Amino acid sequence: MTRQHSPLQQFKEAQQLAKDHGMFVVDKGDRFLLYRKLPGRNVFLGKRNSAPAFRLFVAQCAGVHRPRRRVA
């Protein structure tokens, strides 16, 4: 059985993952925004409204999460 993390834990994981991969997170209260740090400027990557969806999005942008392929 998988362990469930609270939304706050998932948000903290997303922040740490982003920091480790040259990105940063902005919390606007009702939504979370992800930016990549670049020498010239910061680039907006996307936003999500829930912590679990945001953590998955950060993992995908970082190249950590690989979706499973369905076998027909």
PyMOL commands that set and color helices and strands:
alter all, ss='L'
color gray80, all
select helices_A, chain A and resi 7-20+51-62
alter helices_A, ss='H'
color red, helices_A
select strands_A, chain A and resi 23-27+32-37+42-48
alter strands_A, ss='S'
color yellow, strands_A
deselect
rebuild
show_as cartoon
